[in-house]
C-alpha cells in the first residue's frame, strides 16, 4: 500500500538542509531524483498547502511555516511522555490502580501513556492508541472543562443531546453543569458512564502556556470503589501527580495553585 506521491512530497521536504535552506526547482529535482514535471507538481501542491514558500523574485523554495505544526506535535508528544513518566510511576505505585494519560483528538480522547494496575479487569481492551468519545470519559470531560469558552461551545455544538451513557441520559443543561462543577473543583469523576463495572477520575495537565494539553486519569473497579471512596482515597494523589506533570511541562500556577481561566459557558 505504498503511496508514491506522498513519498515524493516527503522527499522534497527532506531535501532542505542547513546548508541548503533555499532550493530552486531544478535543484529539488536533482536532489530527489525526480523529473522536472514531478518536482513541479509536488512543489506546487506543498506551496498551496503552506508547507513550502516560493520567493517571487528568485523563484527558490523554502520550508514553509506549516511544517512547524508537524514538528510541534511530535515535540509535544515527546515532552508529555518525559514529563509524565515519573509522576505516573509514583502515582501507580502509591495507589496500585490503572493510570492513564490521554490527549484530545477532535471529539475523542486518545490514550498515549498507560500503566496497568493490579486489577486486570479494568479496561482490558484499551491500550496506547485507543480512543473514546470525549463526553463519555472523565479524561475527556476534564479537558473540555478547562478549555477556553469558545472551544467549549464548539465541542458542545458537535454533541447530539441528549446522549445516553451506560448509567444515565445526559441533557445539554446537565452536561454544561457537569463542566462547570469540574472546572470549579479541578477534577472529573466518571460514575459507571462507560461501563457498569468501572469508575474513574481525571485531572487536567497544563503546558507552559497554561493551556490544557492532556489529562491524567485513574481507572478502578466499581466493585471496590464507590464515589465517596474515590474522593477520600484517590483525588489528592491524582491532583498531586497531575500538578507534577504540568510543572514538568513548564506550567506555573497562580497564587491559589490553579490556572486562571474563564468559566465554561453555562
C-alpha angles and dihedrals in degrees: 000000000000112000108216097192092052090049090053092049092053090046090056092051091048091051090075110089136169089264092047110038092153125042134179122228092257092050090051091050091050095046093048098038092237129138116254089251094054092045090051093052093047095047091047091053094046091047092050090051093047098249091114133035122210121210107229092212106040095026088223121142129231132183109274128227094255089074086070089069090064093046092046093052091051094046093047089052092049092045092049092051092050093044093048102044102083098036090049092050092047092048094047090049092048099048103023093222136118112283124196140180119203137177131207120257110179107299094346139073116230120206109232102166131024138176111187116222132221093273105080094191093068109103095330093170097052123089140155106309095028117128136205133181113275096233095055097057137065090227091052095048094046090054092048091049091057098047123102113276095253091055091047090053091049091054094045089051090059096052119092106227133241097035126179123229125187090270108030150359114257123209124198091252091052091048092052091049090050091053091049092052092046090051091049097050097033100235141065131226126205110204104196093306092133100036134358092238097047137082125173144173133202142190129202125255117213130198130217090281090057090247120139105246103164145354133240113215141183121207121199141172113269088217091064101035131046121190093266093054090050088059095043100043111023113027098076096047090046094050092048091051094046090049090051092052091048092050090050087057091053099261115154114197124216122255092278090052095250136102118257108240137151113257115261113262112275 
